[in-house]
């Protein structure tokens, strides 16, 4: 089996952990590097969470620390949804996987330039690290196959009427990435709101009765409770949880589960009411060439089965 080489840039975060779980479970992925950045929590917490979860999952992958702040904005974190640690109330064992002695930027440059084939970048947080990379080293573009990104929204945001959280945190970095010419697959809120598990399915996960399934269940229940209490601009959280970041990984391994449309997409960086909005030209009014495939639909049944199989498989492996 020929594996797909990937780099995962993330800000764990409960749903980032779910995305990492799926990636770790896939024999068809070759994970070259994990880089972290602030978003769902501060950089200190997101890199610790990445180390702790990757170590718990018995994965030996380089994890490199990214930038501490967005490029031109003050950091806003989502501790009201993800908790003070970023992973709700779940505590993973102290990691034995150490932080890389390379910065995320240096690691990204090295891994990309040394690769004999283009690499897919999977991004599940703000695009700070990737934006900085492309700004400083545009020559690496040819080594990036495409970017599978969880972020943005065509219709409605969750941080404002127009802006989704990941883009809102660092719109300037997103603007650099979206204007880079690298193909982008955008798993925005339009599709991630349809990529959910319901309470019956969550009960099925917990009934697997492994340490992993219990931790996954606890994190998801924490997320549901806090999203509902904070009225996170979403609905029906009593009965479902959106596996937002999982879409960015799922698309890479099973693109047939998704439907989308090629569009020109711009990122608003300065709008008084629209900063962080991804402006999707669905009707091709701008006349500009398409730069993003905007996903809008997912085969939810197959998507949920894929996730549940990953939880079952990895739960067995870490117990061995």
N, C-alpha and C positions, 0 to 999 in steps of 0.2 A: 504493500500500500504506500503510495506516495503521499507524504504528509504536507500539510499547508503550513509554511513558516509564518508565525505571527509574533507580534509584540503587543502586550496589553498595557495600556495606560489608564490608570484608574484612581479612584478616591474612596476606598472602602470605609464606610457605607455598606448598609445591609444589602441592597440590590447588587452592588459590585461583588460582594461575596458570592451571591447566587451566580453571577456571570463567571467568576473564577471557578466555581464548582463545576459548571458545565464544561468550561475549557479544560480543566484537569481531567475530566472523565473521557475526553475524546481522544481516541487512538489516532485520529486523522489530523490532529494538530501537533505542531512542533513549536512549543512556546520558547522563544529565544530569550525573552526578557520581560520583566514586569517593572513598570515605572509608576511612581505615585505622585500625587499632587493634592493640594488642598481643595476642598469643595464641600462634600458632605460633612467633613470635619477638618481640623487643622492638619498641616503636613506631618507634624509629630505623631498625631493619632492615626492618620491614614497609612503611613508607612509601617507603623507598629502593627496595625490590623492586617495589612498585607503579609507581613512577616509571620504573624501569629497564625493566620488561617492557612497560608501555604505550608508552613511547618507542620501544622496539625494534619494537613492532608497528605503529608509525607512526600512533598514535591521539592525537588532540589533545583530551584530556578533563581537566577540572579534578580534581586530586587533593588532598584536604584532610586534614590531620593531626588525628587524634582524640585521645582521652584517653590518658594515659600508663600508667595502672594501672586494674585493676578497681575497681568502686565501693567495696567494703568488704573486699577480700581482697588479699593479696600476690600478685603476678603469678607464674604458673608457665608457662614456655615449653616447647616441644617440640623443642628442638635435638637431642635424641637421635634423633629421627625425621626432621626436616627439615634438620638440619645447622646449623652455626654461622651461616651467612648466611641460612638459611631456604629456600634453593633448592638444597640439596645442594652439589655441586661445580661447578655451572654458573655461569658469569660472563657477564652481559649487558653490552653496551657502556655506558659512562658516559651517563646519561640527559641529553637536552637539554630534557626536560619538567620544568619547575620546580614545586616545591610551591606550592600556593595560599597567598595571603596571608590567606585566611580560615581560621579553625579549622573543623574538621568540624562542630561544633555550629552555628556561624554560617552555614556553607554549606548545611547541611541545612535550616535554618529558611528561608533565602532561596529556595532552589530549590523547596521545597515550597509556600511561601506565594505565590510568583510564578507557579506553574504554573496553567494554565487548566483542567487536568484532573488527576484523582488519579494518583499515581505509585506504581508497584510498588517496594517495597524488597526487594532481594536481599541477604541477609546470610549470609556464609560463615565467620564467626568468632564470638568471644564477642559478646554483644549490648550491650557497654558504651556505645558511642556512641548507639545507638538508645534504650537504657534511659534514659540521661541526657537525651536529647532529649525523650522523653515525660514524664519527671519534671518538667522545667523548662518545657516548652511543650506541654501536653496539647492545646492548641487546634489543633495541626497534624494531629491524628488524622484529621480529615475529608479531608485532602489525600493520605492514604495509601490506595491501593486495597486492598492486602494485603501481607503480608510473606512472602516465600518464604525459608525459613530452613533451612540445613543445621546441624542440632544436635539433641541429645536422643536418647532411645531409649525404646522401650516395654518391651522385654524385657531387654536386658542392655547395660551400659555398656562403655567401654574405658579409663576412668580408675579405676573402682571397679566392683563388681558391678552398680551401678545408674546411674552417671553417665557421660555422654558428655563428651568433652574440652571442646567449646565452651561448654557450659552449666556444666561444672565450674569453668572458669576464672573465670566471673563469674555465679554463680547469682542474685545479687540483681538484676542488670540483666535477666536472663532472666525473673525473676519479674515485674518491672515490665511487660515487653513482653507476656508471656502473660496478664496481668490487664488489659491496656489496652482490650480490646474490639475491637481491630483484627483482622480475619481473618488467620489464620496457616496457612501450609502447612508442615508439619514434615517435612523430609527427614532423618529420624533414621537411626541405624545399622540399623534394621529394613529399610530400603530401600537404603541406600548399600552395605551388604555384598553386595547383589545387583547393584549397578551397578559392575561391574568389567571390566577388560580382561585377557585372558590373555596368556601369553608369545608365542603365535603372532600375536596381534593387535598386540602391541608391536613384534614384528619387522616386521610390515607397515608400521607407522608409520615405523620407522627406514628401511625400504627406499624411502620417498618421496624420501630423499636430498636434503632441503633443510636449510638451517642450522637452521630451526625444528624440523623433525622430529628432527634429531639432538639438539638441546637438550632437547626433550620426552622423548625416549628416555633420555637421561642422567639427567634428574631422576627419572623413574619407576623406573629401575633402582636409583638411590640410595635411593629410598623403600622399594622392595621389600627391599633388603639390610638397611637399618637397622631397618625394622619387624620383619623376621624375627629379627635379632640381639637386638632388645630385647623380643621376644615381646610385641608390642603388643596383647595380649588379643584377637588375631585369628588366624585359621588359614589355612593353605595359601598363605602369602605367596611360596613358591617359584614359584608358577604364576599368580598373579593380583595385580592392584593395584586397590584400591577407589577410584574416582573420586568420593569423597564430595561435595566442594563443587560438582562439576559438576551434580549433581541439582537444586540450587536454581535454577540458570539454565535447565536443560533443562525443568523443569516450567513455567516462565513461557512458553516458546515452543512447547512440545509437551506440554501437560498430558495428552493422550490416551495417552502412553506409561506413565503411572503409575496405580496404584490405591491407594486409601486409605479411611480411615473417619473420620467426624466424631466427635470425642470431647471430653470435658472433660479438660484437661491442667493440672496444677499443677506448680510448680517447688519442690523442697525446698531451702531455703536454710540450714538450721541442723542438720540431722540428723547425729548422730555418725557413722553409717555410710552415710548416704544423701545428703549434701550434693551438690547439683548434679543430683540425679535428676529426670527428668521423669516425674511420676506420671500415667500414662494410664489413664483410667477407661473401659476397653474395654467393660465390662459395664453401664455407667451406674448404678453403685451409689450415687454421690454425689447423684444427682438434679439436679446442676448443669447449666446449659446448655452446649452444645458451644462451645468457643472455638478449636479447632485441627482441621485436617484432617491426620491422621497417615498418611503414606504408608507402604505396606508392600510394594508390588510394583512392578517396572519391566519393560518390554519390553527386555531386555538387548541383543538383537540390534540393534534400531532405535537404542537409546541409544549403542551402540558405533559404529555407522555414522555417527551424527550427529557424534560427536567426531572420528572419522577424517576426515570430510568437512571439518570445521572446520580441522584441522591441514593438510590438503592445500590448502584455499583460501587460508588465511593464509600458508602457506609460499610459495605462488606470489606473493602480493601483496607481501610484504616483500622479495622478490628483484627486483621490477620497478624 
